[in-house]
Amino acid sequence: MKNNIINTLLIFLLVLSAIISAQEQNGNFNIVVLSDVHISNDQSKDKRLLDLIEKINSEEIPNVKFVVVTGDFVSAVYTANKERIDGNSRLVKGISIMNNLKVPYYIALGNHDYKIDNDRDSDAYFPESEILEMEKLWKGVAGFDKYFVVEESGWNFIFLNSMGGRYLHRAFDDEQMTWFENILNQEKPSVLFFHHPIETDNLPKIFSKGFKDLITPENEPKFFELVNQYKNNIKGIFFGHVHIWAKDILYKTIPTYLTNSFGDQKGMPFHLLKIDLKNNQITVDKVHLNNE
């Protein structure tokens, strides 16, 4: 009788191990997507971000491979000019908070991430020297390049920089688009992350005619040409900037997600991006957790 029980337990454990192994081989995973966190002097944002990080670390939000911020991580790097002297900055504070994560995190740079202090107009023209200065600062504090790709499980997660061409009154500079084309040439399933919204099949209807930051085929023809060329490989595009949630589609093929603001809202709003490796597909859930 005892041997039968032991044998049954062994069989159960073998079956359980096989199930776990199959799940691991399947490899599906989730990505937490935040936007417009706007770290500032408001400590309630710090607390909410730390609470979300704790939920990720404790696996209350399950199977998170990494965390993404689609720009405007800080409202401005410094509060005022005098703060630059002692090296204290919102960027340093925000990165120290994110470093509590047990999983990697990646940040696409937005216009406020280039805003040196509160006196800078983040929506105005940026000279190239100022852009280079801020990119050097971000690299030194956070370790991120101005644009980059994260390769995971045969997928490319591409982080573009829609401020890279601001000195040219554009979103993307030519060098970045050449890099982007080389990455797309790998023909891997891909997801794009950047900050400023793009013109999609229906999305322009929610913008006023005077909205100047919309990325369109007229002002960024190379970007749209590449996206159209590789539309079957691009499984989703995420962007922020306008602090609202909207889902649409591009070229009747690519799902697009305008992500709402973590910094503007109470609780812990984020988007859960689910990667289905077997079917090369994504699904996205809008999630709003309370602080309780």
JODAQUI-V470410 format. One record per backbone hydrogen bond with DSSP energy under -0.5 kcal/mol. CO is the residue of the C=O (numbers start at 1). NH is the residue of the N-H. If there is no record, write none. Layout:
BEGIN
co:CO nh:NH
co:CO nh:NH
END
This chain:
BEGIN
co:1 nh:5
co:2 nh:6
co:3 nh:7
co:4 nh:8
co:5 nh:9
co:6 nh:10
co:7 nh:11
co:8 nh:12
co:9 nh:13
co:10 nh:14
co:11 nh:15
co:12 nh:16
co:13 nh:17
co:14 nh:18
co:15 nh:19
co:16 nh:20
co:17 nh:21
co:18 nh:22
co:19 nh:23
co:20 nh:24
co:21 nh:25
co:22 nh:26
co:23 nh:27
co:29 nh:275
co:30 nh:65
co:30 nh:66
co:31 nh:33
co:31 nh:273
co:32 nh:34
co:32 nh:68
co:33 nh:271
co:34 nh:70
co:35 nh:262
co:36 nh:263
co:39 nh:75
co:39 nh:76
co:41 nh:43
co:42 nh:45
co:42 nh:46
co:43 nh:47
co:44 nh:48
co:45 nh:49
co:46 nh:50
co:47 nh:51
co:48 nh:52
co:49 nh:53
co:50 nh:54
co:51 nh:55
co:52 nh:56
co:53 nh:57
co:54 nh:58
co:55 nh:60
co:55 nh:61
co:56 nh:59
co:60 nh:62
co:61 nh:64
co:63 nh:30
co:63 nh:65
co:65 nh:104
co:66 nh:32
co:67 nh:106
co:68 nh:34
co:69 nh:71
co:69 nh:108
co:71 nh:36
co:72 nh:38
co:73 nh:39
co:77 nh:90
co:77 nh:91
co:79 nh:118
co:80 nh:83
co:81 nh:84
co:82 nh:85
co:82 nh:86
co:83 nh:87
co:83 nh:88
co:89 nh:93
co:90 nh:94
co:91 nh:95
co:92 nh:96
co:93 nh:97
co:94 nh:98
co:95 nh:99
co:97 nh:100
co:98 nh:101
co:104 nh:67
co:106 nh:69
co:110 nh:114
co:111 nh:114
co:112 nh:115
co:114 nh:116
co:115 nh:77
co:116 nh:78
co:117 nh:120
co:120 nh:122
co:121 nh:124
co:127 nh:130
co:127 nh:131
co:128 nh:132
co:129 nh:133
co:130 nh:134
co:131 nh:135
co:132 nh:136
co:133 nh:137
co:134 nh:138
co:135 nh:139
co:136 nh:140
co:137 nh:141
co:138 nh:142
co:138 nh:143
co:138 nh:144
co:139 nh:143
co:148 nh:159
co:149 nh:151
co:150 nh:152
co:150 nh:157
co:152 nh:155
co:155 nh:152
co:155 nh:157
co:156 nh:158
co:156 nh:191
co:157 nh:150
co:157 nh:159
co:158 nh:160
co:158 nh:193
co:159 nh:148
co:160 nh:162
co:161 nh:164
co:163 nh:166
co:165 nh:168
co:165 nh:170
co:166 nh:169
co:171 nh:165
co:173 nh:177
co:174 nh:178
co:175 nh:179
co:176 nh:180
co:177 nh:181
co:178 nh:182
co:179 nh:183
co:180 nh:184
co:181 nh:185
co:183 nh:186
co:184 nh:187
co:189 nh:156
co:190 nh:235
co:190 nh:236
co:191 nh:158
co:192 nh:238
co:193 nh:160
co:195 nh:240
co:197 nh:215
co:198 nh:200
co:200 nh:204
co:202 nh:205
co:203 nh:206
co:204 nh:207
co:208 nh:211
co:210 nh:212
co:211 nh:214
co:214 nh:216
co:215 nh:199
co:216 nh:220
co:220 nh:224
co:221 nh:225
co:222 nh:226
co:223 nh:227
co:224 nh:228
co:225 nh:229
co:226 nh:230
co:228 nh:231
co:230 nh:233
co:230 nh:234
co:233 nh:190
co:233 nh:235
co:236 nh:192
co:237 nh:257
co:238 nh:194
co:239 nh:259
co:240 nh:242
co:246 nh:258
co:248 nh:256
co:249 nh:201
co:250 nh:253
co:250 nh:254
co:253 nh:255
co:254 nh:250
co:255 nh:237
co:256 nh:248
co:257 nh:239
co:257 nh:259
co:258 nh:246
co:261 nh:265
co:268 nh:289
co:270 nh:287
co:271 nh:33
co:271 nh:273
co:272 nh:274
co:272 nh:285
co:273 nh:31
co:273 nh:275
co:274 nh:276
co:274 nh:283
co:275 nh:29
co:275 nh:277
co:276 nh:280
co:276 nh:281
co:281 nh:276
co:283 nh:274
co:285 nh:272
co:285 nh:287
co:287 nh:270
co:289 nh:268
END
